[in-house]
Amino acid sequence: CRPAKATWRKLPARRYPSSRRAPARPRRRQRIRRKMALISRFDLNLPKSIVTRLAKGVLPPSTQIQGNAMLAMTKSATVFVGYLATHANEYAQAANRKTVAPADVLKALEDLEFGE
């Protein structure tokens, strides 16, 4: 038993969007901008899997990490990266550059007393 053949018909002209309307994209962009405005830097976190791998890489193999400890490490790593990026960006802006270079990050690490 074959399904009935679909017949397509053209919609009347009044059903097509008029060319006078604004395109739908600006509305979508506005929604995205509104959503991004609601997100603060405190809502963002580094991926838990990456932080877990880094933490387990420096601990003895038999060490277990509690969920709350992992959450605390994730939050603190996110804050640290944001803090470091802010200081590195200041060095880039002082050099009239918009791009943060590795040298800026190293200077920021020394400034924050994490240099070797």
C-alpha positions in Angstrom: 0.0 0.0 0.0 1.7 3.2 -1.2 1.0 6.5 0.4 -1.0 9.0 -1.6 1.1 11.3 -3.8 1.6 14.7 -2.3 0.2 17.5 -4.3 1.8 20.9 -3.9 -0.1 24.1 -4.7 1.1 27.6 -4.8 -0.2 29.8 -2.0 -2.2 32.9 -3.0 -0.1 36.0 -3.3 -1.5 37.5 0.0 0.1 34.6 1.9 3.7 35.4 0.9 5.6 37.9 3.1 5.6 41.3 1.5 8.9 42.9 0.5 8.0 45.9 2.7 8.5 44.1 5.9 11.7 44.2 7.7 13.7 41.0 7.6 13.4 38.6 10.5 17.1 38.6 11.3 17.2 41.9 13.2 14.6 40.6 15.6 16.7 37.5 16.1 19.8 39.6 16.7 17.9 41.7 19.2 16.8 38.6 21.1 20.4 37.3 21.2 21.7 40.7 22.4 19.0 40.8 25.2 20.0 37.3 26.3 23.7 38.2 26.2 23.0 41.3 28.3 21.5 39.0 31.0 24.6 36.9 31.2 27.3 38.1 33.5 30.9 36.9 33.8 29.9 35.1 37.0 27.5 32.9 35.0 30.3 31.6 32.8 32.4 28.7 33.9 35.3 26.7 32.5 34.3 23.2 31.4 34.1 20.9 34.4 35.9 18.1 32.5 38.9 20.3 31.8 39.2 21.4 35.4 38.8 17.9 36.6 41.5 16.6 34.3 43.9 19.3 35.4 43.2 18.7 39.1 43.5 14.9 38.8 46.7 15.3 36.8 48.6 16.9 39.8 47.0 14.7 42.5 48.0 11.1 43.4 46.1 8.5 41.4 44.0 7.2 44.4 42.7 10.7 45.4 39.0 11.3 45.1 37.5 14.8 44.7 34.1 15.7 46.1 31.5 17.4 43.9 31.5 20.6 46.0 35.3 20.7 45.8 35.2 20.3 42.1 32.6 23.1 41.8 34.8 25.4 44.0 37.8 24.6 41.8 35.8 25.3 38.6 34.6 28.7 40.0 38.0 29.7 41.2 39.7 28.7 38.0 37.2 30.8 36.1 37.7 33.8 38.3 41.5 33.4 38.0 41.4 33.2 34.2 39.2 36.3 34.1 41.4 38.2 36.4 44.5 37.2 34.5 42.9 38.1 31.2 41.9 41.6 32.5 45.5 42.3 33.6 46.9 41.0 30.3 44.4 43.2 28.4 45.6 46.3 30.3 49.2 45.6 29.1 47.9 45.2 25.5 46.0 48.4 25.7 49.0 50.2 27.1 50.9 49.1 24.0 48.0 50.4 21.8 47.1 46.9 20.7 43.7 45.2 20.7 45.1 41.7 20.7 46.5 40.2 23.9 49.9 38.6 23.2 51.6 35.8 25.2 54.1 38.4 26.5 51.2 40.4 28.0 50.0 37.2 29.8 53.5 36.6 31.2 53.8 40.2 32.4 50.4 39.9 34.0 51.4 36.7 35.8 54.5 38.4 37.1 52.4 41.4 38.2 50.1 39.1 40.0 53.1 37.4 41.6 52.7 34.1 39.8 55.9 34.4 37.8 58.7 31.9 38.1 
